[in-house]
């Protein structure tokens, strides 16, 4: 009985996983480098400025890649450009009416396999007919 008890104890000990607290590490990457997972041929126009470019990794292996750029297009036109581009790569989804604000923030949610992509286009704070586009790709555990 003692041996059976020890075997049962060690079997339970090995099958019980301890859940670690979530840790996220953010790495700024060079503005000329496309973050991991985003396609190298992302559309951009002459004069666009990369505002943010980083990758965030969790201790359980997930990866979030983010790139924020300026564009001379209004938010909805910029959003449509990226929606159409990602559809050619096999992504599904598109404009999210519930997450968008009329004449302001425009949002698209897309997916391909287990990857999730959010595209957010906001009007330029200067009031000019331009916008800032943020692409955020979340990839599952590698």
N, C-alpha and C positions, 0 to 999 in steps of 0.2 A: 504494500500500500504506500509506503514511503517513497519507493522508486516511481510508482505511478504518479504520485503527487508532484515530485520533482519534474518529471517529464511534462506534465500538464502545465506547471508553472513556467517552464522555459518555452513551451509552445505558445502560450498566451503572451509572454514577454516579447517574443519575436514578431508576433502578428499585430501587436498594438503599436501603432505609429504615434509618435509624439508630434503634435502640430506646433511648428515653429511660428513665432510671431512674424508677420509680413515685414520684410525689409525691402526698400527700393533704393537703388543707386542710380543717379542721373549723371550722364556724361555728355558734356557739351562737345560737339564735333565741329570741325572746320566748315565754314560757310560754303565752300566749294564742294564738299562731300555730301552725297545723298545718304541719308540715314538707312540703316539695314532694313531690307524688306521693301522699301519704296523703289519703284523702277528708276533706272538711270536716265531714262528719256522723258522724265516729267516735263510737261509743257511749261514753258516760261517765255516771257516776252522781253524784248530789249528794254533795259531800264529797270527791270524788276530788282528788288532788293531782298535778300534773305535776312529776316529779322531774328529768327530763332531756328536752331538746328541741333537737336539732341536725341539721345536714346536713354530710356529708363529701363532697367532690368530689376526683376524681383528675385528674391532668393529661391523661389520655386521654379525659376526658369522662363517666366514670361518676359516678352520684350515689347516695349512701346517705342515707336519711332515717330518723331514729330519734326515737321518743317513748316515754318511760317514765312510767307513771302508777300510782297506787295504786287499789285497788278493795276493796270490803267483801266480795267473793266469795272463796271458796276457789280455789286455782289452776286446777283442772280446770274448774270452772264458768266462771271468767273466760276461760279459753282457748276453751271451747266458744262463748261469746258472740261472741268475735272471729272464730272460724272461720266460724260461721254468717253473721255480718255480711259478711265478705269473699266468701263463696260467693254471696251475693245480688248482688255486683258482678262476678261472672264468674270469680273465682279458683278454681283447682282445688287439691286436696291436702287436708291436714288433720293430725290428730294424728300425731306421730312417736313410736312406741313405743320405737324404738332410741335416740332422743335424750332421752327423758324418764326421770325417776327416780320410782319409785312413791312416792306420798304426799309428793313434794317437787316438784322442777322439772318443769314440764309444757311440752312444745314442740310447735309446729305448723310445718310447712313448706308454703308455698303458692306458686302461680305463676299469672301471667296474661300471656300473650304472652311477652315477654322479661323481664318484671319478676319478681323473686323476693322473697317476703315470709317473714320468720321472726317467729313470735310466741312469746315465752317468758314463762311465768307462774311466779313463785316465791312460796312462802309468806312471809308477813310475819315478820320476825325477832322481833317481839314475842310470837309464839305465838298471837295472836288469829286468828280465822277470817277472814283478809283476805290479800291478796296484792299483789304488784307485777307489772305487765304491761309488757313491752317489745316494741314493734312496730318492726321494722327492714325497710325496703323498699329493695332495691337495684335501680336502673334502669340499663340498658345505656348505652353511649355515646350521647349526645344529638346 
